[in-house]
Amino acid sequence: MSKAAAAVIGMFSVGAGMMTVLGSVMGAYAEPVSLALMGVGLFAGSSLLGGSKETAPAGVAKEA
């Protein structure tokens, strides 16, 4: 299994656990909060696994 697949599986597992914990605390807002936490975790994992690539490839404009 690749590192990226393991990171995705790990983050979805964390999200499922957060749904369970937050279900009793936040009620109806448990799902958006857990999805936000998963999104932050996936972004952080992607940043760590992908490294920092600041430059755009030739012929592609940089985003603002």
Biopython code that builds the backbone (N, CA, C, O; Angstrom):
import numpy as np
from Bio.PDB.StructureBuilder import StructureBuilder

atoms = [
    (1, "MET", "N", (0.841, -1.168, 0.000)),
    (1, "MET", "CA", (0.000, 0.000, 0.000)),
    (1, "MET", "C", (0.893, 1.242, 0.000)),
    (1, "MET", "O", (1.884, 1.311, 0.728)),
    (2, "SER", "N", (0.531, 2.199, -0.813)),
    (2, "SER", "CA", (1.338, 3.414, -0.900)),
    (2, "SER", "C", (1.085, 4.315, 0.309)),
    (2, "SER", "O", (0.102, 4.158, 1.034)),
    (3, "LYS", "N", (1.999, 5.258, 0.500)),
    (3, "LYS", "CA", (1.864, 6.193, 1.621)),
    (3, "LYS", "C", (0.607, 7.038, 1.480)),
    (3, "LYS", "O", (-0.073, 7.326, 2.465)),
    (4, "ALA", "N", (0.305, 7.429, 0.255)),
    (4, "ALA", "CA", (-0.866, 8.282, 0.028)),
    (4, "ALA", "C", (-2.154, 7.536, 0.379)),
    (4, "ALA", "O", (-3.047, 8.095, 1.014)),
    (5, "ALA", "N", (-2.244, 6.278, -0.036)),
    (5, "ALA", "CA", (-3.444, 5.493, 0.279)),
    (5, "ALA", "C", (-3.568, 5.288, 1.784)),
    (5, "ALA", "O", (-4.669, 5.355, 2.330)),
    (6, "ALA", "N", (-2.458, 5.042, 2.450)),
    (6, "ALA", "CA", (-2.490, 4.879, 3.899)),
    (6, "ALA", "C", (-2.918, 6.171, 4.584)),
    (6, "ALA", "O", (-3.645, 6.133, 5.577)),
    (7, "ALA", "N", (-2.474, 7.319, 4.062)),
    (7, "ALA", "CA", (-2.861, 8.609, 4.638)),
    (7, "ALA", "C", (-4.354, 8.848, 4.475)),
    (7, "ALA", "O", (-5.009, 9.332, 5.398)),
    (8, "VAL", "N", (-4.898, 8.513, 3.310)),
    (8, "VAL", "CA", (-6.330, 8.709, 3.067)),
    (8, "VAL", "C", (-7.152, 7.797, 3.970)),
    (8, "VAL", "O", (-8.130, 8.235, 4.576)),
    (9, "ILE", "N", (-6.756, 6.532, 4.060)),
    (9, "ILE", "CA", (-7.476, 5.591, 4.921)),
    (9, "ILE", "C", (-7.409, 6.037, 6.375)),
    (9, "ILE", "O", (-8.399, 5.958, 7.102)),
    (10, "GLY", "N", (-6.241, 6.506, 6.794)),
    (10, "GLY", "CA", (-6.088, 6.985, 8.160)),
    (10, "GLY", "C", (-6.984, 8.175, 8.457)),
    (10, "GLY", "O", (-7.601, 8.239, 9.520)),
    (11, "MET", "N", (-7.060, 9.116, 7.528)),
    (11, "MET", "CA", (-7.868, 10.315, 7.760)),
    (11, "MET", "C", (-9.354, 9.986, 7.770)),
    (11, "MET", "O", (-10.104, 10.579, 8.545)),
    (12, "PHE", "N", (-9.798, 9.055, 6.927)),
    (12, "PHE", "CA", (-11.203, 8.681, 6.969)),
    (12, "PHE", "C", (-11.527, 7.926, 8.255)),
    (12, "PHE", "O", (-12.641, 8.026, 8.768)),
    (13, "SER", "N", (-10.569, 7.177, 8.773)),
    (13, "SER", "CA", (-10.765, 6.519, 10.064)),
    (13, "SER", "C", (-10.875, 7.550, 11.180)),
    (13, "SER", "O", (-11.718, 7.423, 12.068)),
    (14, "VAL", "N", (-10.028, 8.563, 11.135)),
    (14, "VAL", "CA", (-10.107, 9.648, 12.123)),
    (14, "VAL", "C", (-11.463, 10.349, 12.008)),
    (14, "VAL", "O", (-12.092, 10.662, 13.020)),
    (15, "GLY", "N", (-11.904, 10.590, 10.794)),
    (15, "GLY", "CA", (-13.201, 11.242, 10.591)),
    (15, "GLY", "C", (-14.352, 10.421, 11.146)),
    (15, "GLY", "O", (-15.274, 10.973, 11.746)),
    (16, "ALA", "N", (-14.308, 9.110, 10.951)),
    (16, "ALA", "CA", (-15.360, 8.244, 11.490)),
    (16, "ALA", "C", (-15.352, 8.272, 13.014)),
    (16, "ALA", "O", (-16.407, 8.301, 13.646)),
    (17, "GLY", "N", (-14.166, 8.263, 13.594)),
    (17, "GLY", "CA", (-14.069, 8.359, 15.047)),
    (17, "GLY", "C", (-14.589, 9.688, 15.570)),
    (17, "GLY", "O", (-15.255, 9.746, 16.604)),
    (18, "MET", "N", (-14.275, 10.761, 14.840)),
    (18, "MET", "CA", (-14.758, 12.072, 15.249)),
    (18, "MET", "C", (-16.281, 12.151, 15.145)),
    (18, "MET", "O", (-16.913, 12.810, 15.971)),
    (19, "MET", "N", (-16.886, 11.497, 14.151)),
    (19, "MET", "CA", (-18.348, 11.458, 14.050)),
    (19, "MET", "C", (-18.942, 10.827, 15.301)),
    (19, "MET", "O", (-19.950, 11.296, 15.829)),
    (20, "THR", "N", (-18.306, 9.759, 15.769)),
    (20, "THR", "CA", (-18.809, 9.076, 16.956)),
    (20, "THR", "C", (-18.691, 9.961, 18.191)),
    (20, "THR", "O", (-19.640, 10.080, 18.966)),
    (21, "VAL", "N", (-17.542, 10.574, 18.372)),
    (21, "VAL", "CA", (-17.313, 11.413, 19.556)),
    (21, "VAL", "C", (-18.169, 12.675, 19.513)),
    (21, "VAL", "O", (-18.788, 13.040, 20.512)),
    (22, "LEU", "N", (-18.207, 13.336, 18.373)),
    (22, "LEU", "CA", (-18.921, 14.602, 18.276)),
    (22, "LEU", "C", (-20.433, 14.433, 18.197)),
    (22, "LEU", "O", (-21.179, 15.385, 18.428)),
    (23, "GLY", "N", (-20.889, 13.226, 17.871)),
    (23, "GLY", "CA", (-22.328, 12.993, 17.759)),
    (23, "GLY", "C", (-23.059, 13.318, 19.038)),
    (23, "GLY", "O", (-24.152, 13.883, 19.006)),
    (24, "SER", "N", (-22.471, 12.970, 20.160)),
    (24, "SER", "CA", (-23.132, 13.242, 21.426)),
    (24, "SER", "C", (-22.912, 14.672, 21.893)),
    (24, "SER", "O", (-23.716, 15.201, 22.661)),
    (25, "VAL", "N", (-21.839, 15.304, 21.444)),
    (25, "VAL", "CA", (-21.510, 16.648, 21.915)),
    (25, "VAL", "C", (-22.165, 17.719, 21.054)),
    (25, "VAL", "O", (-22.769, 18.655, 21.577)),
    (26, "MET", "N", (-22.046, 17.583, 19.730)),
    (26, "MET", "CA", (-22.491, 18.654, 18.845)),
    (26, "MET", "C", (-23.798, 18.348, 18.123)),
    (26, "MET", "O", (-24.329, 19.215, 17.429)),
    (27, "GLY", "N", (-24.322, 17.156, 18.268)),
    (27, "GLY", "CA", (-25.616, 16.827, 17.676)),
    (27, "GLY", "C", (-25.617, 16.929, 16.166)),
    (27, "GLY", "O", (-24.905, 16.188, 15.488)),
    (28, "ALA", "N", (-26.408, 17.834, 15.640)),
    (28, "ALA", "CA", (-26.605, 17.960, 14.196)),
    (28, "ALA", "C", (-25.373, 18.482, 13.476)),
    (28, "ALA", "O", (-25.260, 18.313, 12.262)),
    (29, "TYR", "N", (-24.443, 19.113, 14.192)),
    (29, "TYR", "CA", (-23.265, 19.685, 13.552)),
    (29, "TYR", "C", (-22.077, 18.743, 13.534)),
    (29, "TYR", "O", (-20.984, 19.141, 13.131)),
    (30, "ALA", "N", (-22.266, 17.496, 13.964)),
    (30, "ALA", "CA", (-21.156, 16.547, 14.024)),
    (30, "ALA", "C", (-20.598, 16.245, 12.632)),
    (30, "ALA", "O", (-19.383, 16.165, 12.453)),
    (31, "GLU", "N", (-21.475, 16.080, 11.659)),
    (31, "GLU", "CA", (-21.005, 15.732, 10.315)),
    (31, "GLU", "C", (-20.180, 16.847, 9.669)),
    (31, "GLU", "O", (-19.093, 16.559, 9.167)),
    (32, "PRO", "N", (-20.634, 18.097, 9.653)),
    (32, "PRO", "CA", (-19.797, 19.139, 9.056)),
    (32, "PRO", "C", (-18.461, 19.328, 9.767)),
    (32, "PRO", "O", (-17.443, 19.585, 9.125)),
    (33, "VAL", "N", (-18.468, 19.202, 11.091)),
    (33, "VAL", "CA", (-17.219, 19.360, 11.835)),
    (33, "VAL", "C", (-16.251, 18.238, 11.500)),
    (33, "VAL", "O", (-15.064, 18.488, 11.289)),
    (34, "SER", "N", (-16.744, 16.995, 11.447)),
    (34, "SER", "CA", (-15.849, 15.875, 11.139)),
    (34, "SER", "C", (-15.342, 15.965, 9.700)),
    (34, "SER", "O", (-14.188, 15.627, 9.436)),
    (35, "LEU", "N", (-16.179, 16.413, 8.768)),
    (35, "LEU", "CA", (-15.727, 16.568, 7.391)),
    (35, "LEU", "C", (-14.675, 17.662, 7.284)),
    (35, "LEU", "O", (-13.729, 17.544, 6.505)),
    (36, "ALA", "N", (-14.839, 18.725, 8.064)),
    (36, "ALA", "CA", (-13.835, 19.784, 8.067)),
    (36, "ALA", "C", (-12.513, 19.267, 8.626)),
    (36, "ALA", "O", (-11.448, 19.576, 8.093)),
    (37, "LEU", "N", (-12.581, 18.483, 9.695)),
    (37, "LEU", "CA", (-11.358, 17.911, 10.265)),
    (37, "LEU", "C", (-10.686, 16.955, 9.277)),
    (37, "LEU", "O", (-9.460, 16.936, 9.164)),
    (38, "MET", "N", (-11.488, 16.163, 8.563)),
    (38, "MET", "CA", (-10.916, 15.265, 7.554)),
    (38, "MET", "C", (-10.271, 16.067, 6.431)),
    (38, "MET", "O", (-9.199, 15.708, 5.945)),
    (39, "GLY", "N", (-10.915, 17.142, 6.022)),
    (39, "GLY", "CA", (-10.356, 17.981, 4.962)),
    (39, "GLY", "C", (-9.024, 18.587, 5.366)),
    (39, "GLY", "O", (-8.078, 18.609, 4.578)),
    (40, "VAL", "N", (-8.953, 19.077, 6.595)),
    (40, "VAL", "CA", (-7.694, 19.644, 7.084)),
    (40, "VAL", "C", (-6.623, 18.570, 7.156)),
    (40, "VAL", "O", (-5.471, 18.810, 6.795)),
    (41, "GLY", "N", (-7.001, 17.384, 7.624)),
    (41, "GLY", "CA", (-6.037, 16.281, 7.711)),
    (41, "GLY", "C", (-5.552, 15.827, 6.349)),
    (41, "GLY", "O", (-4.365, 15.556, 6.169)),
    (42, "LEU", "N", (-6.465, 15.741, 5.385)),
    (42, "LEU", "CA", (-6.069, 15.346, 4.033)),
    (42, "LEU", "C", (-5.161, 16.393, 3.395)),
    (42, "LEU", "O", (-4.204, 16.053, 2.699)),
    (43, "PHE", "N", (-5.467, 17.668, 3.636)),
    (43, "PHE", "CA", (-4.624, 18.730, 3.105)),
    (43, "PHE", "C", (-3.224, 18.668, 3.717)),
    (43, "PHE", "O", (-2.222, 18.806, 3.015)),
    (44, "ALA", "N", (-3.167, 18.459, 5.036)),
    (44, "ALA", "CA", (-1.872, 18.369, 5.710)),
    (44, "ALA", "C", (-1.102, 17.147, 5.233)),
    (44, "ALA", "O", (0.104, 17.231, 5.000)),
    (45, "GLY", "N", (-1.780, 16.013, 5.084)),
    (45, "GLY", "CA", (-1.114, 14.805, 4.592)),
    (45, "GLY", "C", (-0.613, 14.976, 3.175)),
    (45, "GLY", "O", (0.482, 14.524, 2.839)),
    (46, "SER", "N", (-1.408, 15.628, 2.341)),
    (46, "SER", "CA", (-0.992, 15.884, 0.961)),
    (46, "SER", "C", (0.224, 16.796, 0.921)),
    (46, "SER", "O", (1.141, 16.593, 0.125)),
    (47, "SER", "N", (0.224, 17.804, 1.788)),
    (47, "SER", "CA", (1.362, 18.716, 1.835)),
    (47, "SER", "C", (2.629, 18.009, 2.282)),
    (47, "SER", "O", (3.709, 18.253, 1.742)),
    (48, "LEU", "N", (2.496, 17.130, 3.272)),
    (48, "LEU", "CA", (3.668, 16.402, 3.764)),
    (48, "LEU", "C", (4.184, 15.386, 2.744)),
    (48, "LEU", "O", (5.392, 15.250, 2.546)),
    (49, "LEU", "N", (3.257, 14.677, 2.103)),
    (49, "LEU", "CA", (3.670, 13.642, 1.148)),
    (49, "LEU", "C", (4.153, 14.234, -0.171)),
    (49, "LEU", "O", (5.063, 13.693, -0.799)),
    (50, "GLY", "N", (3.544, 15.347, -0.596)),
    (50, "GLY", "CA", (3.871, 15.929, -1.892)),
    (50, "GLY", "C", (5.077, 16.843, -1.867)),
    (50, "GLY", "O", (5.663, 17.127, -2.912)),
    (51, "GLY", "N", (5.444, 17.296, -0.720)),
    (51, "GLY", "CA", (6.542, 18.249, -0.648)),
    (51, "GLY", "C", (6.069, 19.637, -1.039)),
    (51, "GLY", "O", (4.880, 19.852, -1.276)),
    (52, "SER", "N", (6.971, 20.548, -1.103)),
    (52, "SER", "CA", (6.631, 21.925, -1.441)),
    (52, "SER", "C", (7.082, 22.216, -2.862)),
    (52, "SER", "O", (8.278, 22.278, -3.148)),
    (53, "LYS", "N", (6.117, 22.391, -3.745)),
    (53, "LYS", "CA", (6.405, 22.738, -5.136)),
    (53, "LYS", "C", (5.823, 24.113, -5.390)),
    (53, "LYS", "O", (4.640, 24.249, -5.701)),
    (54, "GLU", "N", (6.642, 25.113, -5.260)),
    (54, "GLU", "CA", (6.187, 26.491, -5.407)),
    (54, "GLU", "C", (6.101, 26.935, -6.854)),
    (54, "GLU", "O", (5.296, 27.808, -7.179)),
    (55, "THR", "N", (6.900, 26.364, -7.721)),
    (55, "THR", "CA", (6.962, 26.846, -9.092)),
    (55, "THR", "C", (5.944, 26.106, -9.957)),
    (55, "THR", "O", (5.699, 24.914, -9.777)),
    (56, "ALA", "N", (5.364, 26.839, -10.892)),
    (56, "ALA", "CA", (4.418, 26.255, -11.833)),
    (56, "ALA", "C", (5.196, 25.661, -13.000)),
    (56, "ALA", "O", (6.258, 26.174, -13.351)),
    (57, "PRO", "N", (4.683, 24.576, -13.617)),
    (57, "PRO", "CA", (5.342, 24.019, -14.796)),
    (57, "PRO", "C", (5.379, 25.016, -15.940)),
    (57, "PRO", "O", (4.596, 25.965, -15.965)),
    (58, "ALA", "N", (6.271, 24.811, -16.872)),
    (58, "ALA", "CA", (6.414, 25.724, -18.016)),
    (58, "ALA", "C", (5.105, 25.785, -18.787)),
    (58, "ALA", "O", (4.500, 24.757, -19.089)),
    (59, "GLY", "N", (4.680, 26.992, -19.101)),
    (59, "GLY", "CA", (3.445, 27.177, -19.881)),
    (59, "GLY", "C", (2.182, 27.265, -19.057)),
    (59, "GLY", "O", (1.093, 27.439, -19.604)),
    (60, "VAL", "N", (2.314, 27.145, -17.722)),
    (60, "VAL", "CA", (1.136, 27.204, -16.845)),
    (60, "VAL", "C", (1.269, 28.446, -15.979)),
    (60, "VAL", "O", (2.304, 28.673, -15.351)),
    (61, "ALA", "N", (0.210, 29.247, -15.952)),
    (61, "ALA", "CA", (0.234, 30.465, -15.142)),
    (61, "ALA", "C", (0.132, 30.124, -13.669)),
    (61, "ALA", "O", (-0.548, 29.171, -13.290)),
    (62, "LYS", "N", (0.813, 30.910, -12.833)),
    (62, "LYS", "CA", (0.706, 30.718, -11.396)),
    (62, "LYS", "C", (-0.625, 31.267, -10.907)),
    (62, "LYS", "O", (-1.144, 32.246, -11.443)),
    (63, "GLU", "N", (-1.168, 30.623, -9.883)),
    (63, "GLU", "CA", (-2.407, 31.127, -9.299)),
    (63, "GLU", "C", (-2.099, 32.239, -8.311)),
    (63, "GLU", "O", (-1.046, 32.256, -7.675)),
    (64, "ALA", "N", (-3.027, 33.154, -8.199)),
    (64, "ALA", "CA", (-2.823, 34.283, -7.291)),
    (64, "ALA", "C", (-2.968, 33.853, -5.862)),
    (64, "ALA", "O", (-2.829, 34.672, -4.954)),
]
sb = StructureBuilder()
sb.init_structure("model")
sb.init_model(0)
sb.init_chain("A")
sb.init_seg("    ")
for serial, (resi, resn, name, xyz) in enumerate(atoms, 1):
    if name == "N":
        sb.init_residue(resn, " ", resi, " ")
    sb.init_atom(name, np.array(xyz, "f"), 0.0, 1.0, " ", f" {name:<3s}", serial, name[0])
structure = sb.get_structure()
